């Protein structure tokens, strides 16, 4: 697939960020619309590993005009403590990626709230 300039732009900003640049993403095998990302940034994992709180890997979701995929509030045992999540903003109609946002989930939360940390 051909990467559009916005996709390349957020990846470049992410990789050069002092706080996040050394981190990777993790995603479930199923439940995602098609999207582009550098393969060296992402791991395919099972539910147990996806839910695990890790210092160097962030669960990745796709945010579109139809909601967040996979459905973050419907993942069993996902809300298990303080962690960061990444949401890649993508139009499912045009395919345009507008960027990536990192959010914070607090230890006591039982559903997703938009506590934004940084936008790429």
Helices and strands as residue ranges (DSSP letters): H 5-16, E 24-28, G 39-41, E 42-45, H 47-51, E 57-64, E 67-69, G 72-74, E 83-90, E 97-105, E 116-119
